[in-house]
Every structure is written in C-alpha cells, then in structure tokens.
Amino acid sequence: MSSQVSTSRGLHPPSKLGTFESPHTWPLSAPTSQPEVGRGDNQEVRLLSVSWNQDCGCFAAGTSTGFRIFNCDPYKETFRRDLKNGGFGIVEMLFRCNILALVGGGSNVQYPPNKVMIWDDHQSRCIGFAFRSDVRAVKLGKDYIVIVLERKIYVYNFTDLKLLHQIDTLSNPKGLCCLSHHSNTSVLACPRVHQGHVHVEHFGLKVTKMITAHDSHISCMALTMDGLLLATTSMKGTLIRIFNTMDGTRLQEVRRGLDKVEIYSIALSPNVQWLAVSNDKGIVHIFSLRVRVAREDASNEQRTLEGPRMDHQNSSSSINPLIQTSTGSNASSSLSFMRGILPKYFSSEWSFAQFHLPEVTRYIVAFGAQNTVMMVGLDGSFYRCSFDQVNGGQMLQKEYFWFL
C-alpha cells in the first residue's frame, strides 16, 4: 500500500499555524468564511460523522454539505463551513486550533474517501495525503499525524511529514485507533494482525507492547489522556477490560450485560475514576475504576515506567484503599463472595450508573465537568447528564440540544 503527500513544503507544527502550501493536484475550494445558518434550507443536510476533539471540550460534525464545530460547555456552535460540492465523512480536530483533518464522504466527488486533507481553516490552505484505498480514520496529535486504512496504519511526523511507522492490522473497517494527548507521553493503540490482540506503541520511550485483549475481534477501544491505561471490548460487547499499556497486564474487567451488543464508544474520565460505554441498545453505562495511582511525589519518569497498578480484589476489604470515600463501587452479585467456586459470571462487576437514551442511534460519549457525561448522536442530538458518584443508579438529564 503506497501513499502520496501532496505539498510543496513541510507542515509546521501546531504552534506555527498559517504556513501551509496549497497542494498541486487537488486544491480545496475555499469554504464559506462565515457561518451561514440559512445555507442548506433548500437541501437536506445529512450528518455523516461526529467526533470529539482531544480534550472533549468540542466536537466536530461532518455533514453532507461541509462540517460544523461545536463547543460543549457551554453548548454552542462556534462555526461551520459549507461547500458547494459535498461534505466530509471524517472531521478530526487538533485541540482548539484552526487545523483539521478532513476526508470526503457521502456523495462528495471532489474530495474522495482515499485522500486526507490537513486543512488550515485560518489560511484556507491544506496539504493532502493520497492512498490507494479508502481512509477509515485520522488521528491528530501535537507531534503526529496518524492515518488509518483498512489493513495498515501510517504515522507521520507533524513537522516534516516524514513517515515514521507503518503498522499492519487485521481488517479494520471501523478505523479503530487511539492516540494519547498528554504533554509528556505519546502512545498509540490499534488492532494487530492477530485476532483480539492490540498493538501499543510508546513513541517517546520507544517501547512496543502486544496485548492479548480478547478471544474475538476487538470492536472498540480507548486510551487515557496519558496513554497508560487502555480499555477494550470485543464484538460480543459483554465485557470491557482495562489494561496497563506498559506491561500489558489486565487491571480490571467489568460487565455490561449478557446479550450481544455493539459497543459504539468507550470513554475514560480524566481523573481515571470512571469509564463510560454506549451501545446499540440505547444505554450508556458508567463503571467505577479501581486503578491505584502512583504517589504524587514520584517523578514523572518513574510514574511512566511503572505505569498504573491494580489490586485484584478478592473481598470488599481490598477495594477500600483504592476508592475514594466520596465515590461508590460497581454493582455485583450477592454471591460474589464465592469467587473461584461459582462460574466467573457471579463475580462480575456491573455498571454503577446508567442512562437510557430515547433514540436508538449511534452515540459517542465523553466525560464533562462535575460528574457529567456528554453524548452526541448521529441523529443530531446532544445530551448532558449527571450521575451520583456515591449512589449511582439512573443518571439525570441536564441538557438536550438538536444541533442540526
């Protein structure tokens, strides 16, 4: 699989914006410079994709007529770009700066799905990457551009566009790939060529780790901001497992349910206390995490090398040192004390809090401030809910907006 970069000069890192050169082969027509609320009234606007930025403070919506950017708290549309010749199936933000990665979608013929545009919205210029097959996902970091094809992942240096890594994967039509966004670490996780295995690349430490996560194909994954924790689920969608990415050890396993579902998204809270998942049943589950945090006085380097730890609890007493007194724990069977005697199901950890969405559509989830969870759906809906961090149970809906 070969790729072609279309630019006359290298791409400067995010701290030096506005220096793109227009590509020679497929320049991007300048979108509208200001939001046009009335634009598209005579044509149906279809939502093609939704995605969070790196800190989940914003989300991007790719539509059949362009793209739109929204702030989460407070909720508001910050701007949109409407095009004459179609829209984008992938819109990836780079934090809150004016650089985005765009891939054509829908009936867009001017920007085909095998080309990636790194677009400077301030200068209305871009560079382009062309491939022989469709692009499944793009991830941006302060140092890296990651482009995901169905069976291969390319990692480029953001400064000079040099190809740094090529990673072979199993068939990956969902474009599964995670890139951490911590200032001190850069970690990438993606499916490997073996079913149920995850490839983890610690760029700064030059460490590669293979994690055996599941027996069946992986359907969803997420990294913490620092990349030291990885959460995965398989095509069954019944169990979510949390791993230490430094040594591959499994730290915790939680159970969503018994019936097979498709997990749409996984989110880990910034404080590493909570995990959220959304699925095709229209239910968002919140789980309590039991990760032991390293001492605050330890050096960053030592904490990175050690990674997160977990006490594999065999009784309720082993939970107490790991959970703050102000938070509750996951639900469990009344027979969990017979761990090791009864089947594994009876020792499962079940979700701590739940929210039932009125619409059954594809939702992505993220954590907000003060024990809130945000949900964005491909039907154009935005929810903000809160959960009781002591008692759990049903979450309370705080806000709802329809952003189309």
N, C-alpha and C positions, 0 to 999 in steps of 0.2 A: 504494500500500500504506500503510495507516494503522496507527497504534499507539495504545494507551491505557495510561496509567500509573495504577494504582490505589493511591493512598496519600493520606493526609490531610496529611502533611508531607514535606519532603525527606529524603533519605537522607544521613546523616552519613558522612564518610569513615571508613576502617577504624580510624583512631586513636581514634574516638569511637563505640565499639560500644554496643549495647543501647538504641538510641533509635528503633527502627522503630515505625511505627504500623500497626495491623492494617488490611488493605485492606477496603473496604466490600463488594465484590462477590463475592470468593471467598477467604475466610479459610482458612488452612491449619490443619487439625486438628492438635493437639499430638501429635507422635510420642512414643514411649516415652522417658522421661528417662534411663533407664539401659540398657546393652546387655542383651538377653535372648537368651542363647545358645540356649535351648530353643525360642524362638519360631520357628515355621515348620516344626517337626518333622512336623506333620500336613499340610503342603502343600509342594509343590515350589517351591524358590527358584530362579528363573532369573536369570542375570546378563545385564543389558541394556546396560551400558556400563562402561568403565574409563577413567580419565584421571589424569594426573599433576597435582600442584599446581605452582606456578610455579618452585620450585627443585628439583623432582623428589625431595624428601625424603619425600613422602607420595603416596599415590594413593587415589582415590575409586572405589568400585564402586556403580553404580546397579543395583538388583535389582528383581524383580517385587513385593517386599514393602517396599521402602524404599531405604536406602543405608547403606554402611559405609565407614569411613575407616581406612586402614592407614598405619603408619609403616614406612619402608623399611629403615632401618639404626639399630638392629636391627629386624628384621621383627616386627611385632605389630599386631594390631587395636586401634585406640585407642578407637573407639566405633562404635555403629550406631544407626540409628533405624528401627524397624519400624512400618508403618502398617496400618490396618485396610482401607483402600480402594485399595490398589495401590502401585505403585512409581514409579521415575524412570528415564527413558531418558537424561537428561543430569544429571550432578552435577559442578559446577565449583567447586573450592576457591579461596579467596583466601589464598595462602600457608598459614599455620597458624592463622589466626584463626577465629572462630566464624561467619563469614559464608560462605554458599554460594549458588550459583545452581542452582535445581532446575527441571527440566522433566519433566512426566509422561510415562510410557512404558508399553509393554505394554498390558495391559487396563485401565489406570488411567482411570477416567471422571471422577473428582473433579478431577484435575489434568490437563487436556487438553494435547496437544502444541503448542498455539498460545499458551500462556501461560508466562511466565517468573516464577519466584518468587525474589527475593533474600531469603534466609532467614537470620535471626539465631538460631542454634541455642541461644545462651545465654538470650535473652529469649523464645524461641518466638514470634517475630513476623516479619512479612515485608511486603514491598511487591510489587506484581505489575505486569507488562507484558503486555498482551493484543494479539495480532496477528490478522490475517485469514487467515494461512497458518501452517503448522507451523514451529516453530523448529528449525533444523538444528544450531546450536551457540551457546554462550555463552562469552565470554572476559572475565575479570575482571582489572583492574589497580588499583593504588592510586588512580588518578585517573579511570579509565574503566570503563564497562560496555559491552561490545560484544555485540550480539545479531545472529545470522546467520540470515537467511531464505534461501529457495532462490534468489532473484534480487535481494536487497537486503540491505545491512548497515547497522544503526543503531548510532551511537556516542553514548553519553550521558555527561554529567559525573557523576561519582560523588557529588559534594557536593550538587547541587541538582536532579539528574535532567534537566537541560536537554539537549535534543537538539542535538548538536554537528555531526554529519556524517551524511549519507545517501549510501551508495556503491552504485551499480548494478553487478551482476555478471552473468556468464553463469549458466545453470542450474548450481546449486551444491548438489546433493543431499547431498554429504558434509559440507557446512558448513565448507569449507576457510577458515581464517582464523588468523593468528598475531598475537600481541600481545607485544612485548618487556616485560621486567620489571626493567630496570636503574633504579637510583635517579636517574640523571641524564638518561635518554632514554626516550621513549615512541614506539615505532614499530609500525605496523600494516601487515600484508601480507595480500592477498586476491586472488582471481582478478578480472580486469577483464572488460569486456564483449566483448573480442576474444579469440578462442581462443588459448591459450598465453601470454597476457600477464598480468602481475602488477601490481596497484596497490599502491604503497608510500606510506604517509603518515607523515612525521616530524612529530609533533604539536608538540613543543617548538620545532623550527626552522621550522615552518610551511612545510615542503618536501614536495611531492608528486612522485613519480617513477613512471614507467611502464617496466616491464622486459619486454622480449621474451624469454621464457624458453625456450619450446618451440614446435614447429610444431603439435602436437596438444594436446588438453586437458590441463591440469595435474591430477594425481591426488593429490599430497601436497607439503607444504612445511613449512619450519621456519625460525625465526629464532634467532640467537644471543641471549644474555641482553640485550646492549646494542642489538640490532636492526640492527647494522651489516653483518651477513652474513645472506644468505638462501640456503637450499638448496631446490631444487625437482626434481621428476621428473614425467614425463608419463604418459599412460595406457599407454604401451609398457612402462615400468618398466625400461628397459635402461640409461639414463644418468641420473646425478644431477649437477646443475650448481650451482655456488656463485657468488653474485653479491655485489657491493658495492652496498648499498642506497642509498648517497648519489649515485652517478653511473650505476648500472645496468650497470657493466662486469662481464663474466664473468671470474671469477678462476681457476676450476678446473673440470674435468669428469672424473668418474670413471665407470667402467663396472661395473654389477652383473653383466651377462651378455648373452647374445644373444637368448634366448627371451623372449617377452612375459610379464610377471607383473604382479600388482597390488601396489604398494608400500603397506604398511599404515601405516608411520610412519617419520619421519626425526628423528634427534636429533643435536645438535651439542654437543660437550663444553664445559664452562665455560671451559677453557683454550684453546679453539679449535684444538686439535691433532687431534681425531678427529671422525669422522662415522659414525653407525650407521643402518642401514636394516633394516626387517623386511618380509617379503613373503609371498605366499600359497604359496610353496614350502616354508615352514617353516624358512627360513635367515635368520640375522641376519649381515649383512656389516659389517665395520669398515673404514673408509678413513682414511688419513693425510692431513691437510690441510697445505697449503703456504702459508698466509697470512702475509705479512710484517707483524709487529706494529710499530706506531709506537713511537718512542723513549719510554721510561718517564718521561723528564724533560719531555716535551712536556705542555702544558696539556691539560685535558680538552676544552676547547672546540676547540682546534686539532686534536686527535685525532678528534673527532667530525666536524669539517668535512672533514678529509682522508679519513677512513674507512680501511678495510683495503686493503692492496695485495698484488699478487702478481707475482712474476717468472714469465713464461710460459716455462718451461724448454724448451730445445731440446737439452740434453745433461745428463748426470748431474752435471756440474760446477755447473750453475746451481741444483741442488737444495740443495747443501751449505750455503750461507749461510742457508737458510730452515728447515732441520730441525735440531732439537737432536741432539747426538751420541748421546744416550741413546735415541733413537727410530728406528725403521726407516721404510722408504718402501713405497709401494704396489707390488704386483706389476705387471710389464709384459712385453710380448713381447720375445723375443730379437732381433727385427727392428725394435725401436723406434728404433734409431739411423738408420733410413731414413725418418724422419719427413719428410713432404712429397713422398715418392716413391711409397711404398706407400699403399693406402687407409687412411683415418683409424683404422680398427679396430686396426691394428697398432701404433699409438702410444697406445692406450688405457691408462689406469691401472686396474688391477683391485684387488679388495679385499685388504686387509692381513691381516685375521683373520676367521674365520667361526665360527658356532655353529649346529649342526643341531638343531632342536627335534624332539622325538619326536612331538609332536602338530602336525597342520596345522590351525591355527586362527588367528584374528586376534589378533596381538600388538602391543603398543606397547612402545617401547624408550626407555631413558634411561641416561645415564652416572651411575655412582656414584663412590665414592672409590677411589683407588689402582688405577686402570686396571680398573675393573669396569664391567659393563653389566648393567642390570636389565631384565627382560622380564615383562610382565603380559599374560595371555591371557584371552580371553573364555570359556575353559573353566574359569576359576577358578584358574589356575596362576601362580605367581610364581617366577622364576628369577633367580639372581645368578651371573654368570660373570666370569672374569678373562681378560685376554689379555696376551701377552708383547709389550711395547711395542718390543722390539728385533727379535725374530724373527717375530712374528705367528703365522700358522697357526691351528690349531684352538684355540678357547677352552676353558677348563677350567671345568666346572660347580662352583660353590662351595656353593650353597644351592638348595633347592626346597621350596616350600610350596603347599598347595592351600587357598586362603583361603575357599572356600565350605563 
